[in-house]
């Protein structure tokens, strides 16, 4: 979230934010799973 500029953050609705967070979490989990193998 810090990587986004303030304009992009302003137009983020809670729903969009949740989708973004879910996507980010999924990607993070995938990366971690790969590194564990």
C-alpha positions as CSV (number, residue, x, y, z in Angstrom):
1,X,0.0,0.0,0.0
2,X,2.9,2.3,0.7
3,X,4.1,1.9,-2.8
4,X,1.0,3.6,-4.2
5,X,0.9,7.3,-4.6
6,X,-1.6,9.4,-2.7
7,X,-3.9,10.0,-5.7
8,X,-4.3,6.3,-6.3
9,X,-4.9,5.7,-2.6
10,X,-7.6,8.4,-2.5
11,X,-9.8,6.7,-5.1
12,X,-9.5,3.3,-3.5
13,X,-12.8,2.1,-2.1
14,X,-12.8,-0.4,0.8
15,X,-13.9,-3.0,-1.6
16,X,-11.1,-2.3,-4.1
17,X,-8.7,-2.2,-1.2
18,X,-9.8,-5.6,0.1
19,X,-9.4,-7.1,-3.4
20,X,-6.0,-5.6,-3.7
21,X,-5.0,-6.9,-0.3
22,X,-6.3,-10.4,-1.1
23,X,-4.4,-10.5,-4.3
24,X,-1.2,-9.3,-2.6
25,X,-1.6,-11.9,0.2
26,X,-2.1,-14.7,-2.3
27,X,1.0,-13.7,-4.2
28,X,3.0,-13.4,-1.0
29,X,1.9,-16.9,0.0
30,X,2.8,-18.3,-3.4
31,X,6.2,-16.8,-3.1
32,X,6.8,-18.2,0.3
33,X,5.6,-21.6,-0.7
34,X,8.1,-21.6,-3.5
35,X,10.9,-20.6,-1.3
36,X,10.2,-23.3,1.2
37,X,10.6,-26.1,-1.3
